[in-house]
Amino acid sequence: MCRRVDAAQALSELTALSAQITSAIVVDGDGSAIASTFDESSAAELAKTVQELVAAAGRAGDGRQVAQLEVSTSAGSVFLVRESERTIAATTRPEPAAGLVFYDLKTTLRSIADQAKPKPKARKKAEADAAA
Amino acid sequence: MPRRKFVTGLALAASLAGAVLFRRRSRGRDRVDLYYDDGSTLSLGDGSPEASIVLPLARRVLAAATS
């Protein structure tokens, strides 16, 4: 639950800081939405579409794994970044600065991954002395 | 001298019109850019069969964002 709240916070900061990004969703490897700027029912549906988008991009590349994707249309653009099992997808206004959007998405995805990692426990002094 | 000015003005007007036309035409086209894990990239135009699979899914995402 805490992980989802942190991810939601990261997405809220992303859409607040980027003038170009209008919405975003983070999808886990099992196809579930970790966080999104959409309501819960739309997010579940959209997570499936994002998974389909990743699969379609893989088929277009003869089975290669897609790392990034940009689809530009006159109505706006869709960006997608994949790292390990997680995918972040975002929509933007037409003609965005693609490099900046990719940078923002990668940074957000990494911050969510860092939050998910458990912090290493501090070793007791006696254990540390024994090891030394 | 006036002829030289006329030719320069004409060239400037033509290049400006060309730039505007190019921008308008490229704006109307849908495009898919794919970047793969192995470092390769693939750009697909609106008419390609691969783009015809990817584009409807992306439009669905865009529609959800605007609704």
N, CA and C atoms of all chains as a GROMACS GRO file, in nm:
protein
  597
    1MET      N    1   0.084  -0.121   0.000
    1MET     CA    2   0.000   0.000   0.000
    1MET      C    3   0.087   0.125   0.000
    2CYS      N    4   0.195   0.121   0.085
    2CYS     CA    5   0.285   0.235   0.093
    2CYS      C    6   0.354   0.259  -0.041
    3ARG      N    7   0.392   0.146  -0.108
    3ARG     CA    8   0.458   0.154  -0.237
    3ARG      C    9   0.368   0.225  -0.338
    4ARG      N   10   0.236   0.189  -0.335
    4ARG     CA   11   0.141   0.248  -0.428
    4ARG      C   12   0.124   0.398  -0.401
    5VAL      N   13   0.121   0.434  -0.274
    5VAL     CA   14   0.107   0.576  -0.239
    5VAL      C   15   0.229   0.653  -0.287
    6ASP      N   16   0.349   0.597  -0.267
    6ASP     CA   17   0.471   0.663  -0.312
    6ASP      C   18   0.475   0.678  -0.464
    7ALA      N   19   0.431   0.573  -0.533
    7ALA     CA   20   0.427   0.577  -0.680
    7ALA      C   21   0.327   0.682  -0.728
    8ALA      N   22   0.213   0.688  -0.660
    8ALA     CA   23   0.111   0.788  -0.696
    8ALA      C   24   0.165   0.929  -0.675
    9GLN      N   25   0.242   0.947  -0.568
    9GLN     CA   26   0.304   1.076  -0.539
    9GLN      C   27   0.404   1.113  -0.649
   10ALA      N   28   0.482   1.014  -0.692
   10ALA     CA   29   0.581   1.037  -0.798
   10ALA      C   30   0.513   1.079  -0.928
   11LEU      N   31   0.399   1.016  -0.960
   11LEU     CA   32   0.326   1.051  -1.082
   11LEU      C   33   0.262   1.189  -1.071
   12SER      N   34   0.214   1.219  -0.952
   12SER     CA   35   0.153   1.351  -0.933
   12SER      C   36   0.258   1.462  -0.949
   13GLU      N   37   0.380   1.436  -0.900
   13GLU     CA   38   0.490   1.532  -0.917
   13GLU      C   39   0.529   1.543  -1.064
   14LEU      N   40   0.528   1.428  -1.132
   14LEU     CA   41   0.564   1.427  -1.275
   14LEU      C   42   0.470   1.515  -1.357
   15THR      N   43   0.339   1.498  -1.338
   15THR     CA   44   0.243   1.577  -1.416
   15THR      C   45   0.241   1.724  -1.373
   16ALA      N   46   0.278   1.748  -1.246
   16ALA     CA   47   0.282   1.887  -1.198
   16ALA      C   48   0.404   1.961  -1.254
   17LEU      N   49   0.517   1.890  -1.263
   17LEU     CA   50   0.642   1.956  -1.305
   17LEU      C   51   0.655   1.965  -1.458
   18SER      N   52   0.602   1.866  -1.528
   18SER     CA   53   0.615   1.868  -1.674
   18SER      C   54   0.494   1.935  -1.736
   19ALA      N   55   0.521   2.039  -1.814
   19ALA     CA   56   0.412   2.111  -1.880
   19ALA      C   57   0.356   2.031  -1.998
   20GLN      N   58   0.433   1.932  -2.041
   20GLN     CA   59   0.393   1.858  -2.162
   20GLN      C   60   0.312   1.733  -2.132
   21ILE      N   61   0.342   1.670  -2.018
   21ILE     CA   62   0.275   1.543  -1.985
   21ILE      C   63   0.136   1.571  -1.927
   22THR      N   64   0.035   1.507  -1.986
   22THR     CA   65  -0.103   1.531  -1.942
   22THR      C   66  -0.155   1.419  -1.852
   23SER      N   67  -0.104   1.296  -1.870
   23SER     CA   68  -0.146   1.185  -1.785
   23SER      C   69  -0.039   1.078  -1.786
   24ALA      N   70  -0.040   0.991  -1.686
   24ALA     CA   71   0.062   0.886  -1.679
   24ALA      C   72   0.012   0.766  -1.600
   25ILE      N   73   0.073   0.651  -1.629
   25ILE     CA   74   0.038   0.528  -1.558
   25ILE      C   75   0.163   0.441  -1.545
   26VAL      N   76   0.177   0.374  -1.430
   26VAL     CA   77   0.287   0.279  -1.411
   26VAL      C   78   0.226   0.140  -1.400
   27VAL      N   79   0.277   0.049  -1.483
   27VAL     CA   80   0.220  -0.086  -1.490
   27VAL      C   81   0.327  -0.186  -1.448
   28ASP      N   82   0.287  -0.281  -1.362
   28ASP     CA   83   0.380  -0.384  -1.314
   28ASP      C   84   0.388  -0.498  -1.417
   29GLY      N   85   0.483  -0.588  -1.396
   29GLY     CA   86   0.504  -0.699  -1.489
   29GLY      C   87   0.384  -0.790  -1.504
   30ASP      N   88   0.301  -0.799  -1.398
   30ASP     CA   89   0.182  -0.886  -1.405
   30ASP      C   90   0.063  -0.816  -1.470
   31GLY      N   91   0.082  -0.692  -1.518
   31GLY     CA   92  -0.024  -0.620  -1.588
   31GLY      C   93  -0.112  -0.535  -1.497
   32SER      N   94  -0.079  -0.529  -1.369
   32SER     CA   95  -0.160  -0.447  -1.278
   32SER      C   96  -0.106  -0.304  -1.275
   33ALA      N   97  -0.198  -0.209  -1.252
   33ALA     CA   98  -0.158  -0.068  -1.244
   33ALA      C   99  -0.104  -0.039  -1.104
   34ILE      N  100   0.022   0.001  -1.095
   34ILE     CA  101   0.080   0.036  -0.965
   34ILE      C  102   0.030   0.173  -0.922
   35ALA      N  103   0.028   0.265  -1.017
   35ALA     CA  104  -0.023   0.400  -0.989
   35ALA      C  105  -0.060   0.465  -1.120
   36SER      N  106  -0.150   0.561  -1.115
   36SER     CA  107  -0.187   0.633  -1.237
   36SER      C  108  -0.253   0.764  -1.201
   37THR      N  109  -0.268   0.849  -1.300
   37THR     CA  110  -0.339   0.975  -1.280
   37THR      C  111  -0.487   0.959  -1.316
   38PHE      N  112  -0.527   0.834  -1.343
   38PHE     CA  113  -0.667   0.805  -1.380
   38PHE      C  114  -0.742   0.748  -1.260
   39ASP      N  115  -0.876   0.738  -1.272
   39ASP     CA  116  -0.950   0.672  -1.165
   39ASP      C  117  -0.925   0.521  -1.175
   40GLU      N  118  -0.961   0.448  -1.070
   40GLU     CA  119  -0.920   0.308  -1.056
   40GLU      C  120  -0.968   0.218  -1.170
   41SER      N  121  -1.095   0.235  -1.212
   41SER     CA  122  -1.148   0.147  -1.317
   41SER      C  123  -1.083   0.176  -1.451
   42SER      N  124  -1.062   0.305  -1.481
   42SER     CA  125  -0.995   0.342  -1.606
   42SER      C  126  -0.850   0.294  -1.606
   43ALA      N  127  -0.787   0.301  -1.487
   43ALA     CA  128  -0.646   0.261  -1.476
   43ALA      C  129  -0.629   0.112  -1.507
   44ALA      N  130  -0.722   0.029  -1.458
   44ALA     CA  131  -0.714  -0.115  -1.482
   44ALA      C  132  -0.726  -0.145  -1.632
   45GLU      N  133  -0.819  -0.076  -1.696
   45GLU     CA  134  -0.840  -0.094  -1.841
   45GLU      C  135  -0.718  -0.045  -1.919
   46LEU      N  136  -0.667   0.069  -1.877
   46LEU     CA  137  -0.552   0.130  -1.945
   46LEU      C  138  -0.425   0.047  -1.928
   47ALA      N  139  -0.412  -0.016  -1.812
   47ALA     CA  140  -0.295  -0.102  -1.787
   47ALA      C  141  -0.292  -0.216  -1.889
   48LYS      N  142  -0.409  -0.272  -1.921
   48LYS     CA  143  -0.418  -0.378  -2.022
   48LYS      C  144  -0.376  -0.325  -2.158
   49THR      N  145  -0.423  -0.205  -2.192
   49THR     CA  146  -0.390  -0.145  -2.322
   49THR      C  147  -0.239  -0.121  -2.332
   50VAL      N  148  -0.178  -0.077  -2.221
   50VAL     CA  149  -0.033  -0.054  -2.219
   50VAL      C  150   0.041  -0.186  -2.242
   51GLN      N  151  -0.006  -0.293  -2.177
   51GLN     CA  152   0.055  -0.425  -2.197
   51GLN      C  153   0.042  -0.469  -2.343
   52GLU      N  154  -0.074  -0.441  -2.403
   52GLU     CA  155  -0.096  -0.475  -2.544
   52GLU      C  156  -0.002  -0.394  -2.634
   53LEU      N  157   0.018  -0.268  -2.597
   53LEU     CA  158   0.107  -0.179  -2.672
   53LEU      C  159   0.251  -0.232  -2.669
   54VAL      N  160   0.295  -0.278  -2.552
   54VAL     CA  161   0.430  -0.335  -2.537
   54VAL      C  162   0.442  -0.461  -2.623
   55ALA      N  163   0.337  -0.545  -2.619
   55ALA     CA  164   0.339  -0.669  -2.696
   55ALA      C  165   0.341  -0.639  -2.846
   56ALA      N  166   0.259  -0.541  -2.889
   56ALA     CA  167   0.253  -0.505  -3.031
   56ALA      C  168   0.387  -0.449  -3.079
   57ALA      N  169   0.453  -0.370  -2.992
   57ALA     CA  170   0.585  -0.314  -3.027
   57ALA      C  171   0.687  -0.426  -3.039
   58GLY      N  172   0.675  -0.527  -2.954
   58GLY     CA  173   0.764  -0.643  -2.960
   58GLY      C  174   0.746  -0.720  -3.090
   59ARG      N  175   0.619  -0.736  -3.130
   59ARG     CA  176   0.591  -0.808  -3.256
   59ARG      C  177   0.645  -0.730  -3.376
   60ALA      N  178   0.630  -0.596  -3.370
   60ALA     CA  179   0.681  -0.512  -3.480
   60ALA      C  180   0.832  -0.524  -3.494
   61GLY      N  181   0.899  -0.552  -3.381
   61GLY     CA  182   1.046  -0.565  -3.381
   61GLY      C  183   1.092  -0.709  -3.389
   62ASP      N  184   1.008  -0.797  -3.442
   62ASP     CA  185   1.042  -0.940  -3.459
   62ASP      C  186   1.084  -1.005  -3.327
   63GLY      N  187   1.012  -0.974  -3.221
   63GLY     CA  188   1.036  -1.039  -3.092
   63GLY      C  189   1.135  -0.967  -3.002
   64ARG      N  190   1.197  -0.858  -3.050
   64ARG     CA  191   1.288  -0.784  -2.962
   64ARG      C  192   1.206  -0.714  -2.853
   65GLN      N  193   1.270  -0.695  -2.736
   65GLN     CA  194   1.201  -0.630  -2.624
   65GLN      C  195   1.208  -0.479  -2.642
   66VAL      N  196   1.092  -0.414  -2.638
   66VAL     CA  197   1.091  -0.269  -2.654
   66VAL      C  198   1.135  -0.203  -2.523
   67ALA      N  199   1.223  -0.103  -2.535
   67ALA     CA  200   1.271  -0.029  -2.417
   67ALA      C  201   1.201   0.106  -2.408
   68GLN      N  202   1.178   0.168  -2.523
   68GLN     CA  203   1.110   0.298  -2.529
   68GLN      C  204   1.021   0.302  -2.652
   69LEU      N  205   0.919   0.383  -2.644
   69LEU     CA  206   0.827   0.395  -2.757
   69LEU      C  207   0.772   0.537  -2.760
   70GLU      N  208   0.756   0.590  -2.879
   70GLU     CA  209   0.689   0.720  -2.895
   70GLU      C  210   0.592   0.710  -3.012
   71VAL      N  211   0.468   0.738  -2.987
   71VAL     CA  212   0.369   0.742  -3.094
   71VAL      C  213   0.319   0.885  -3.105
   72SER      N  214   0.342   0.948  -3.220
   72SER     CA  215   0.300   1.088  -3.238
   72SER      C  216   0.176   1.093  -3.327
   73THR      N  217   0.074   1.160  -3.280
   73THR     CA  218  -0.046   1.184  -3.362
   73THR      C  219  -0.079   1.333  -3.354
   74SER      N  220  -0.173   1.375  -3.437
   74SER     CA  221  -0.210   1.518  -3.436
   74SER      C  222  -0.281   1.554  -3.305
   75ALA      N  223  -0.339   1.454  -3.238
   75ALA     CA  224  -0.411   1.481  -3.112
   75ALA      C  225  -0.320   1.483  -2.991
   76GLY      N  226  -0.200   1.431  -3.006
   76GLY     CA  227  -0.107   1.422  -2.894
   76GLY      C  228  -0.015   1.303  -2.913
   77SER      N  229   0.071   1.280  -2.815
   77SER     CA  230   0.166   1.170  -2.826
   77SER      C  231   0.154   1.076  -2.707
   78VAL      N  232   0.194   0.951  -2.731
   78VAL     CA  233   0.202   0.852  -2.623
   78VAL      C  234   0.348   0.811  -2.610
   79PHE      N  235   0.400   0.818  -2.489
   79PHE     CA  236   0.538   0.776  -2.461
   79PHE      C  237   0.533   0.657  -2.366
   80LEU      N  238   0.631   0.571  -2.381
   80LEU     CA  239   0.637   0.452  -2.295
   80LEU      C  240   0.784   0.419  -2.269
   81VAL      N  241   0.815   0.390  -2.145
   81VAL     CA  242   0.952   0.348  -2.107
   81VAL      C  243   0.940   0.220  -2.024
   82ARG      N  244   1.022   0.121  -2.058
   82ARG     CA  245   1.022  -0.007  -1.984
   82ARG      C  246   1.156  -0.027  -1.918
   83GLU      N  247   1.155  -0.064  -1.791
   83GLU     CA  248   1.280  -0.100  -1.722
   83GLU      C  249   1.249  -0.219  -1.634
   84SER      N  250   1.326  -0.325  -1.650
   84SER     CA  251   1.301  -0.457  -1.588
   84SER      C  252   1.156  -0.495  -1.613
   85GLU      N  253   1.077  -0.515  -1.509
   85GLU     CA  254   0.939  -0.562  -1.529
   85GLU      C  255   0.838  -0.447  -1.540
   86ARG      N  256   0.883  -0.327  -1.506
   86ARG     CA  257   0.789  -0.215  -1.496
   86ARG      C  258   0.784  -0.131  -1.623
   87THR      N  259   0.666  -0.075  -1.646
   87THR     CA  260   0.647   0.012  -1.762
   87THR      C  261   0.579   0.140  -1.716
   88ILE      N  262   0.627   0.252  -1.766
   88ILE     CA  263   0.558   0.379  -1.741
   88ILE      C  264   0.514   0.433  -1.877
   89ALA      N  265   0.388   0.473  -1.885
   89ALA     CA  266   0.335   0.529  -2.010
   89ALA      C  267   0.276   0.666  -1.979
   90ALA      N  268   0.288   0.756  -2.074
   90ALA     CA  269   0.235   0.891  -2.053
   90ALA      C  270   0.180   0.947  -2.182
   91THR      N  271   0.083   1.036  -2.170
   91THR     CA  272   0.031   1.108  -2.286
   91THR      C  273   0.078   1.253  -2.277
   92THR      N  274   0.098   1.313  -2.393
   92THR     CA  275   0.141   1.453  -2.396
   92THR      C  276   0.056   1.532  -2.496
   93ARG      N  277   0.075   1.661  -2.492
   93ARG     CA  278   0.015   1.749  -2.593
   93ARG      C  279   0.087   1.725  -2.726
   94PRO      N  280   0.028   1.771  -2.838
   94PRO     CA  281   0.097   1.751  -2.967
   94PRO      C  282   0.234   1.819  -2.971
   95GLU      N  283   0.324   1.758  -3.045
   95GLU     CA  284   0.460   1.807  -3.068
   95GLU      C  285   0.537   1.839  -2.938
   96PRO      N  286   0.555   1.741  -2.853
   96PRO     CA  287   0.632   1.764  -2.730
   96PRO      C  288   0.783   1.754  -2.756
   97ALA      N  289   0.863   1.795  -2.659
   97ALA     CA  290   1.009   1.775  -2.667
   97ALA      C  291   1.035   1.632  -2.620
   98ALA      N  292   1.052   1.542  -2.716
   98ALA     CA  293   1.057   1.398  -2.685
   98ALA      C  294   1.168   1.363  -2.586
   99GLY      N  295   1.286   1.424  -2.602
   99GLY     CA  296   1.399   1.394  -2.515
   99GLY      C  297   1.368   1.424  -2.369
  100LEU      N  298   1.302   1.538  -2.347
  100LEU     CA  299   1.267   1.577  -2.210
  100LEU      C  300   1.165   1.483  -2.150
  101VAL      N  301   1.067   1.444  -2.230
  101VAL     CA  302   0.962   1.354  -2.181
  101VAL      C  303   1.022   1.219  -2.144
  102PHE      N  304   1.109   1.164  -2.230
  102PHE     CA  305   1.174   1.036  -2.199
  102PHE      C  306   1.257   1.048  -2.070
  103TYR      N  307   1.328   1.159  -2.056
  103TYR     CA  308   1.410   1.181  -1.936
  103TYR      C  309   1.323   1.182  -1.810
  104ASP      N  310   1.211   1.257  -1.816
  104ASP     CA  311   1.121   1.266  -1.700
  104ASP      C  312   1.062   1.129  -1.665
  105LEU      N  313   1.025   1.053  -1.767
  105LEU     CA  314   0.964   0.921  -1.743
  105LEU      C  315   1.065   0.825  -1.681
  106LYS      N  316   1.188   0.826  -1.732
  106LYS     CA  317   1.293   0.737  -1.677
  106LYS      C  318   1.322   0.772  -1.532
  107THR      N  319   1.333   0.903  -1.504
  107THR     CA  320   1.361   0.948  -1.367
  107THR      C  321   1.250   0.904  -1.272
  108THR      N  322   1.126   0.920  -1.315
  108THR     CA  323   1.012   0.881  -1.231
  108THR      C  324   1.011   0.730  -1.207
  109LEU      N  325   1.032   0.653  -1.313
  109LEU     CA  326   1.031   0.507  -1.300
  109LEU      C  327   1.142   0.460  -1.205
  110ARG      N  328   1.258   0.522  -1.215
  110ARG     CA  329   1.370   0.483  -1.126
  110ARG      C  330   1.342   0.523  -0.981
  111SER      N  331   1.277   0.638  -0.962
  111SER     CA  332   1.246   0.680  -0.825
  111SER      C  333   1.146   0.584  -0.762
  112ILE      N  334   1.053   0.533  -0.841
  112ILE     CA  335   0.955   0.436  -0.790
  112ILE      C  336   1.026   0.304  -0.757
  113ALA      N  337   1.119   0.264  -0.842
  113ALA     CA  338   1.194   0.139  -0.820
  113ALA      C  339   1.279   0.150  -0.694
  114ASP      N  340   1.339   0.268  -0.671
  114ASP     CA  341   1.422   0.290  -0.552
  114ASP      C  342   1.338   0.284  -0.424
  115GLN      N  343   1.217   0.338  -0.433
  115GLN     CA  344   1.128   0.336  -0.316
  115GLN      C  345   1.087   0.193  -0.280
  116ALA      N  346   1.076   0.108  -0.385
  116ALA     CA  347   1.031  -0.030  -0.362
  116ALA      C  348   1.139  -0.115  -0.298
  117LYS      N  349   1.267  -0.076  -0.316
  117LYS     CA  350   1.378  -0.155  -0.260
  117LYS      C  351   1.381  -0.141  -0.108
  118PRO      N  352   1.395  -0.252  -0.032
  118PRO     CA  353   1.406  -0.239   0.114
  118PRO      C  354   1.540  -0.180   0.153
  119LYS      N  355   1.537  -0.093   0.254
  119LYS     CA  356   1.662  -0.030   0.299
  119LYS      C  357   1.746  -0.132   0.376
  120PRO      N  358   1.880  -0.136   0.358
  120PRO     CA  359   1.962  -0.232   0.431
  120PRO      C  360   1.960  -0.201   0.580
  121LYS      N  361   1.952  -0.309   0.661
  121LYS     CA  362   1.946  -0.289   0.806
  121LYS      C  363   2.085  -0.249   0.857
  122ALA      N  364   2.087  -0.160   0.957
  122ALA     CA  365   2.215  -0.118   1.016
  122ALA      C  366   2.267  -0.231   1.104
  123ARG      N  367   2.393  -0.269   1.083
  123ARG     CA  368   2.450  -0.378   1.164
  123ARG      C  369   2.483  -0.328   1.304
  124LYS      N  370   2.469  -0.419   1.402
  124LYS     CA  371   2.502  -0.380   1.538
  124LYS      C  372   2.653  -0.361   1.549
  125LYS      N  373   2.694  -0.278   1.645
  125LYS     CA  374   2.836  -0.246   1.662
  125LYS      C  375   2.919  -0.372   1.692
  126ALA      N  376   2.863  -0.461   1.778
  126ALA     CA  377   2.937  -0.582   1.815
  126ALA      C  378   2.961  -0.670   1.693
  127GLU      N  379   2.858  -0.681   1.607
  127GLU     CA  380   2.872  -0.762   1.484
  127GLU      C  381   2.977  -0.702   1.393
  128ALA      N  382   2.974  -0.570   1.386
  128ALA     CA  383   3.070  -0.500   1.299
  128ALA      C  384   3.212  -0.519   1.351
  129ASP      N  385   3.226  -0.513   1.485
  129ASP     CA  386   3.359  -0.531   1.546
  129ASP      C  387   3.411  -0.674   1.523
  130ALA      N  388   3.320  -0.771   1.536
  130ALA     CA  389   3.356  -0.911   1.517
  130ALA      C  390   3.400  -0.937   1.372
  131ALA      N  391   3.330  -0.872   1.284
  131ALA     CA  392   3.363  -0.890   1.142
  131ALA      C  393   3.498  -0.828   1.108
  132ALA      N  394   3.533  -0.720   1.181
  132ALA     CA  395   3.657  -0.647   1.151
  132ALA      C  396   3.782  -0.719   1.201
  133MET      N  397   2.033   4.640  -5.953
  133MET     CA  398   2.020   4.637  -5.806
  133MET      C  399   1.878   4.603  -5.761
  134PRO      N  400   1.773   4.669  -5.818
  134PRO     CA  401   1.636   4.634  -5.778
  134PRO      C  402   1.602   4.489  -5.812
  135ARG      N  403   1.661   4.440  -5.923
  135ARG     CA  404   1.634   4.303  -5.964
  135ARG      C  405   1.692   4.204  -5.862
  136ARG      N  406   1.810   4.238  -5.812
  136ARG     CA  407   1.876   4.153  -5.712
  136ARG      C  408   1.794   4.146  -5.582
  137LYS      N  409   1.741   4.262  -5.544
  137LYS     CA  410   1.655   4.267  -5.424
  137LYS      C  411   1.529   4.183  -5.444
  138PHE      N  412   1.474   4.194  -5.566
  138PHE     CA  413   1.352   4.120  -5.597
  138PHE      C  414   1.376   3.969  -5.587
  139VAL      N  415   1.490   3.924  -5.643
  139VAL     CA  416   1.524   3.780  -5.642
  139VAL      C  417   1.547   3.731  -5.498
  140THR      N  418   1.618   3.814  -5.418
  140THR     CA  419   1.643   3.777  -5.277
  140THR      C  420   1.512   3.766  -5.201
  141GLY      N  421   1.423   3.863  -5.223
  141GLY     CA  422   1.292   3.864  -5.156
  141GLY      C  423   1.211   3.743  -5.196
  142LEU      N  424   1.217   3.710  -5.324
  142LEU     CA  425   1.143   3.595  -5.376
  142LEU      C  426   1.194   3.465  -5.314
  143ALA      N  427   1.328   3.454  -5.303
  143ALA     CA  428   1.389   3.333  -5.244
  143ALA      C  429   1.349   3.320  -5.097
  144LEU      N  430   1.348   3.431  -5.025
  144LEU     CA  431   1.309   3.429  -4.883
  144LEU      C  432   1.164   3.388  -4.867
  145ALA      N  433   1.077   3.446  -4.952
  145ALA     CA  434   0.934   3.414  -4.944
  145ALA      C  435   0.911   3.267  -4.976
  146ALA      N  436   0.984   3.215  -5.076
  146ALA     CA  437   0.967   3.075  -5.116
  146ALA      C  438   1.013   2.981  -5.004
  147SER      N  439   1.125   3.014  -4.939
  147SER     CA  440   1.174   2.926  -4.832
  147SER      C  441   1.080   2.929  -4.712
  148LEU      N  442   1.023   3.047  -4.683
  148LEU     CA  443   0.928   3.058  -4.573
  148LEU      C  444   0.802   2.976  -4.602
  149ALA      N  445   0.753   2.989  -4.725
  149ALA     CA  446   0.633   2.913  -4.764
  149ALA      C  447   0.660   2.763  -4.757
  150GLY      N  448   0.780   2.723  -4.800
  150GLY     CA  449   0.819   2.582  -4.796
  150GLY      C  450   0.824   2.529  -4.654
  151ALA      N  451   0.881   2.610  -4.564
  151ALA     CA  452   0.892   2.568  -4.423
  151ALA      C  453   0.754   2.551  -4.360
  152VAL      N  454   0.665   2.646  -4.390
  152VAL     CA  455   0.528   2.640  -4.335
  152VAL      C  456   0.456   2.516  -4.389
  153LEU      N  457   0.472   2.492  -4.519
  153LEU     CA  458   0.406   2.377  -4.584
  153LEU      C  459   0.459   2.246  -4.526
  154PHE      N  460   0.593   2.238  -4.508
  154PHE     CA  461   0.655   2.117  -4.454
  154PHE      C  462   0.605   2.090  -4.312
  155ARG      N  463   0.596   2.196  -4.232
  155ARG     CA  464   0.551   2.183  -4.093
  155ARG      C  465   0.405   2.136  -4.087
  156ARG      N  466   0.322   2.193  -4.175
  156ARG     CA  467   0.181   2.155  -4.177
  156ARG      C  468   0.164   2.009  -4.219
  157ARG      N  469   0.241   1.969  -4.319
  157ARG     CA  470   0.229   1.832  -4.369
  157ARG      C  471   0.278   1.731  -4.267
  158SER      N  472   0.392   1.761  -4.204
  158SER     CA  473   0.446   1.666  -4.107
  158SER      C  474   0.361   1.660  -3.980
  159ARG      N  475   0.289   1.769  -3.949
  159ARG     CA  476   0.204   1.772  -3.831
  159ARG      C  477   0.087   1.674  -3.845
  160GLY      N  478   0.035   1.662  -3.966
  160GLY     CA  479  -0.082   1.578  -3.989
  160GLY      C  480  -0.051   1.430  -3.988
  161ARG      N  481   0.077   1.392  -3.996
  161ARG     CA  482   0.112   1.250  -4.009
  161ARG      C  483   0.135   1.186  -3.874
  162ASP      N  484   0.084   1.064  -3.861
  162ASP     CA  485   0.109   0.987  -3.739
  162ASP      C  486   0.238   0.909  -3.758
  163ARG      N  487   0.312   0.893  -3.650
  163ARG     CA  488   0.443   0.827  -3.659
  163ARG      C  489   0.468   0.743  -3.534
  164VAL      N  490   0.532   0.630  -3.554
  164VAL     CA  491   0.567   0.543  -3.440
  164VAL      C  492   0.718   0.525  -3.438
  165ASP      N  493   0.781   0.557  -3.326
  165ASP     CA  494   0.926   0.534  -3.309
  165ASP      C  495   0.946   0.434  -3.198
  166LEU      N  496   1.015   0.325  -3.231
  166LEU     CA  497   1.037   0.217  -3.134
  166LEU      C  498   1.186   0.204  -3.107
  167TYR      N  499   1.221   0.193  -2.979
  167TYR     CA  500   1.361   0.178  -2.937
  167TYR      C  501   1.370   0.047  -2.859
  168TYR      N  502   1.458  -0.042  -2.905
  168TYR     CA  503   1.464  -0.175  -2.845
  168TYR      C  504   1.582  -0.190  -2.749
  169ASP      N  505   1.572  -0.297  -2.667
  169ASP     CA  506   1.673  -0.327  -2.565
  169ASP      C  507   1.813  -0.342  -2.624
  170ASP      N  508   1.821  -0.395  -2.746
  170ASP     CA  509   1.952  -0.419  -2.808
  170ASP      C  510   2.010  -0.293  -2.872
  171GLY      N  511   1.944  -0.179  -2.856
  171GLY     CA  512   1.994  -0.052  -2.908
  171GLY      C  513   1.942  -0.017  -3.046
  172SER      N  514   1.869  -0.108  -3.107
  172SER     CA  515   1.816  -0.081  -3.241
  172SER      C  516   1.690   0.005  -3.232
  173THR      N  517   1.661   0.075  -3.340
  173THR     CA  518   1.540   0.159  -3.344
  173THR      C  519   1.461   0.127  -3.470
  174LEU      N  520   1.335   0.158  -3.465
  174LEU     CA  521   1.246   0.132  -3.579
  174LEU      C  522   1.148   0.247  -3.588
  175SER      N  523   1.141   0.312  -3.705
  175SER     CA  524   1.044   0.419  -3.726
  175SER      C  525   0.938   0.371  -3.826
  176LEU      N  526   0.813   0.384  -3.787
  176LEU     CA  527   0.706   0.335  -3.872
  176LEU      C  528   0.617   0.451  -3.915
  177GLY      N  529   0.587   0.457  -4.043
  177GLY     CA  530   0.496   0.559  -4.095
  177GLY      C  531   0.352   0.515  -4.079
  178ASP      N  532   0.263   0.607  -4.106
  178ASP     CA  533   0.120   0.584  -4.087
  178ASP      C  534   0.069   0.463  -4.167
  179GLY      N  535   0.124   0.440  -4.284
  179GLY     CA  536   0.068   0.336  -4.372
  179GLY      C  537   0.124   0.197  -4.350
  180SER      N  538   0.226   0.182  -4.267
  180SER     CA  539   0.291   0.050  -4.254
  180SER      C  540   0.203  -0.048  -4.175
  181PRO      N  541   0.211  -0.178  -4.206
  181PRO     CA  542   0.127  -0.277  -4.136
  181PRO      C  543   0.154  -0.284  -3.987
  182GLU      N  544   0.282  -0.266  -3.947
  182GLU     CA  545   0.315  -0.271  -3.803
  182GLU      C  546   0.252  -0.152  -3.731
  183ALA      N  547   0.257  -0.034  -3.796
  183ALA     CA  548   0.199   0.086  -3.734
  183ALA      C  549   0.048   0.073  -3.719
  184SER      N  550  -0.014  -0.001  -3.812
  184SER     CA  551  -0.160  -0.016  -3.805
  184SER      C  552  -0.201  -0.099  -3.683
  185ILE      N  553  -0.106  -0.171  -3.620
  185ILE     CA  554  -0.137  -0.245  -3.497
  185ILE      C  555  -0.111  -0.154  -3.375
  186VAL      N  556   0.000  -0.080  -3.382
  186VAL     CA  557   0.041   0.002  -3.267
  186VAL      C  558  -0.046   0.129  -3.253
  187LEU      N  559  -0.076   0.193  -3.366
  187LEU     CA  560  -0.147   0.322  -3.361
  187LEU      C  561  -0.285   0.315  -3.294
  188PRO      N  562  -0.370   0.215  -3.325
  188PRO     CA  563  -0.501   0.213  -3.258
  188PRO      C  564  -0.490   0.200  -3.106
  189LEU      N  565  -0.389   0.124  -3.060
  189LEU     CA  566  -0.370   0.109  -2.914
  189LEU      C  567  -0.328   0.242  -2.852
  190ALA      N  568  -0.238   0.313  -2.921
  190ALA     CA  569  -0.194   0.444  -2.871
  190ALA      C  570  -0.310   0.545  -2.872
  191ARG      N  571  -0.394   0.536  -2.974
  191ARG     CA  572  -0.510   0.627  -2.980
  191ARG      C  573  -0.607   0.599  -2.866
  192ARG      N  574  -0.614   0.469  -2.827
  192ARG     CA  575  -0.701   0.432  -2.715
  192ARG      C  576  -0.649   0.495  -2.585
  193VAL      N  577  -0.517   0.495  -2.570
  193VAL     CA  578  -0.455   0.557  -2.451
  193VAL      C  579  -0.483   0.708  -2.452
  194LEU      N  580  -0.467   0.770  -2.569
  194LEU     CA  581  -0.490   0.916  -2.581
  194LEU      C  582  -0.637   0.950  -2.552
  195ALA      N  583  -0.728   0.865  -2.602
  195ALA     CA  584  -0.871   0.890  -2.580
  195ALA      C  585  -0.904   0.881  -2.431
  196ALA      N  586  -0.843   0.784  -2.362
  196ALA     CA  587  -0.867   0.770  -2.217
  196ALA      C  588  -0.816   0.893  -2.143
  197ALA      N  589  -0.707   0.950  -2.192
  197ALA     CA  590  -0.648   1.066  -2.125
  197ALA      C  591  -0.733   1.191  -2.143
  198THR      N  592  -0.802   1.200  -2.256
  198THR     CA  593  -0.881   1.322  -2.282
  198THR      C  594  -1.024   1.310  -2.230
  199SER      N  595  -1.069   1.187  -2.201
  199SER     CA  596  -1.210   1.170  -2.156
  199SER      C  597  -1.223   1.200  -2.007
   0.00000   0.00000   0.00000
